[in-house]
């Protein structure tokens, strides 16, 4: 059976062949515990150190600033809850209205523990205004968390400008960059953030591994009890194969980035153009310029996005939005925050291309989507 064209790279990416090749020896021969003093343990320890350096190089950080975690969700929890624990008393937290649940949920937990939480709005493109962040700052503001790129619509946030404002105020800045790695440049020095989150499975590593950049001097404490792994911030024996894979994926991302941006944008725009030509009233969601080069979030008029994808499921594998949100035709929280009406939100579909996507696949996917749209519209007449 011929598989459908995969256009859901924002949900997860396939493991790159180079990553799989790097991982296999650490599943078989080099199986030691990195904390062991003998040769098996020391080989594993060296592999983790190399991966730490590779991840650091991707974001222009120091290797000692990288903390490996089990996922981006864990990294986000460590960022918010770890800073709160180090602070020692309830303070003030600012987040955006379009954060992933991995940030929104720990923010809610802090609110339940007595923290004041301010949710700053976004404009019609899903973008946060730095001036809204400035206005939300208070004397007791401890941390601001604004994602680097939105996982649904792809909109890029003005993180550098926001971080500059936050730093001048004396607060800490965190950004969830899970969707950005390998698609756009990430430079923690230029961004000016204290904390930055990465997710392995978003840039061709395995699932179940992530990382948190922690700038030296950032007050943060572990939220788990255990030994002193990962500089005392993340106890538990390191998942060496997954960490090795993350390092190799970071190396590949850094190597490919200049050509990847152009390639992804070319494929995304090719798909968008074909859909625009065939679907009158198609609407783009997200910022037309400040967005990820691989992400096309569009609303098909007068139909349910879910029904449309079901009708073309044999030819196209895509999603309505975040794979981490509830299913159903409920309006996306991101689109609601942007002020989109229910009809436009219900007709929304997220199409995300990747390094392995080909023009031939776009040529197959576009007519399948337009045919499904026509069928869905006809069924409503």
C-alpha positions, -999 to 999 in steps of 0.1 A, spaced: 0 0 0 13 34 -9 17 56 21 2 91 22 24 122 19 36 131 53 29 168 60 30 167 98 67 175 105 57 199 133 42 169 152 73 148 148 100 141 124 114 108 112 148 98 127 175 108 103 196 79 90 227 95 103 211 97 138 200 61 137 236 50 127 250 71 156 226 56 181 229 19 174 264 13 188 252 28 221 223 3 222 247 -26 216 284 -23 223 287 9 244 260 2 269 278 15 300 264 38 327 282 72 323 286 73 361 307 41 362 345 45 365 354 15 342 359 16 304 323 9 296 311 38 317 338 62 305 329 55 268 293 64 276 304 95 295 326 107 266 296 102 242 274 123 264 300 150 266 304 151 228 266 153 224 265 182 249 290 201 228 271 194 196 238 207 210 256 237 225 272 245 191 237 245 174 225 274 196 259 291 202 261 281 239 287 266 262 286 229 266 282 233 304 250 253 298 232 223 283 210 201 306 196 169 290 160 160 298 135 134 287 115 158 265 108 194 258 79 192 282 102 182 310 126 210 300 98 236 301 87 223 335 122 225 348 125 260 335 94 274 351 91 252 382 129 252 387 132 290 387 102 292 410 117 267 434 150 286 434 131 318 441 117 303 472 84 323 475 55 332 452 63 358 426 50 370 393 52 351 360 44 363 325 35 339 296 19 345 262 -16 335 252 -3 310 226 21 289 247 22 252 243 6 232 271 41 223 283 44 259 294 8 268 301 3 238 324 32 245 347 23 282 347 -12 271 359 4 249 386 24 279 398 -7 300 399 -24 274 421 7 276 444 2 313 449 21 328 420 6 357 401 4 349 364 -2 374 336 -11 361 301 -1 387 275 -23 388 243 -12 383 207 -22 402 176 -42 388 146 -10 371 134 -4 354 167 25 377 176 33 391 210 40 429 213 72 436 233 54 467 246 26 445 261 53 425 279 68 458 292 34 469 304 29 436 322 61 437 341 59 443 379 84 448 406 80 412 416 82 397 381 106 368 383 103 351 349 88 357 314 82 328 291 74 335 254 78 307 228 103 312 199 79 299 172 44 287 175 38 250 169 5 255 151 7 286 129 45 289 128 46 326 138 80 337 151 80 359 182 102 389 187 121 371 215 153 393 212 133 425 218 113 410 246 144 396 263 161 429 262 131 445 280 129 417 305 167 418 312 166 456 318 138 450 343 159 425 362 138 394 354 146 361 337 136 352 302 127 317 289 118 307 254 104 274 242 123 268 209 111 232 203 97 240 169 126 262 157 157 241 158 169 231 124 145 254 107 158 289 117 190 301 134 190 299 172 217 319 189 213 323 227 237 351 228 218 371 202 184 362 217 196 372 252 176 345 270 184 328 303 167 296 294 158 279 261 141 246 254 148 220 226 130 188 216 149 161 198 120 146 179 113 180 162 146 179 143 152 143 134 164 128 166 144 102 186 114 109 208 120 109 245 150 133 246 152 171 250 175 198 264 173 229 284 199 257 279 206 273 313 227 304 311 254 305 338 243 323 369 206 316 363 189 308 396 173 274 391 168 243 412 159 207 404 122 197 407 130 160 410 147 143 440 176 120 433 213 120 426 234 149 411 232 140 374 231 169 349 247 194 372 222 185 399 193 197 378 180 165 363 186 133 384 185 99 368 209 78 347 213 95 313 196 80 283 229 77 264 216 64 230 190 91 228 214 118 239 240 106 213 212 109 187 203 144 198 239 154 194 241 140 159 208 156 150 221 190 163 253 185 142 232 178 111 209 207 118 238 231 121 254 218 89 222 219 69 206 251 82 215 275 54 201 252 27 173 239 49 156 273 54 155 279 16 144 243 8 116 243 34 103 277 23 104 267 -13 83 236 -7 59 254 17 53 282 -8 49 257 -37 21 240 -17 5 273 -7 5 285 -43 -12 253 -56 -39 255 -29 -45 292 -35 -50 286 -72 -75 258 -66 -94 270 -35 -112 304 -36 -113 320 -2 -83 301 13 -70 321 42 -35 320 57 -32 319 95 -1 333 112 23 360 102 30 362 64 67 369 69 77 362 105 70 325 106 88 292 103 99 283 67 82 249 68 48 258 83 16 265 63 -15 269 84 -46 277 63 -83 278 67 -105 262 40 -138 281 37 -171 265 46 -158 231 56 -144 213 87 -107 208 86 -111 175 103 -136 163 76 -112 175 49 -83 155 63 -104 125 68 -115 126 31 -79 127 19 -63 105 46 -51 80 20 -30 106 3 -21 132 29 -11 128 66 -15 162 83 -32 177 113 -55 204 125 -29 218 149 -8 207 179 -7 169 184 -6 176 221 -41 192 222 -75 175 225 -91 162 193 -125 173 180 -138 204 161 -132 227 191 -117 260 182 -79 260 186 -68 281 216 -41 297 194 -67 308 168 -90 320 195 -62 341 210 -57 356 176 -94 366 175 -104 343 146 -140 335 143 -153 299 147 -159 292 110 -124 301 101 -110 282 130 -129 251 123 -117 250 87 -81 253 97 -54 227 87 -17 227 96 5 215 68 42 212 77 70 201 54 104 187 63 139 179 51 126 147 34 97 163 16 99 163 -22 83 184 -49 67 152 -62 50 148 -29 37 184 -30 24 177 -65 5 147 -51 -7 163 -19 -21 196 -33 -47 180 -56 -57 155 -29 -64 184 -5 -83 204 -31 -104 173 -41 -112 166 -5 -122 203 -1 -145 201 -31 -161 169 -18 -166 183 17 -182 215 2 -205 194 -21 -217 173 9 -229 204 26 -251 216 -2 
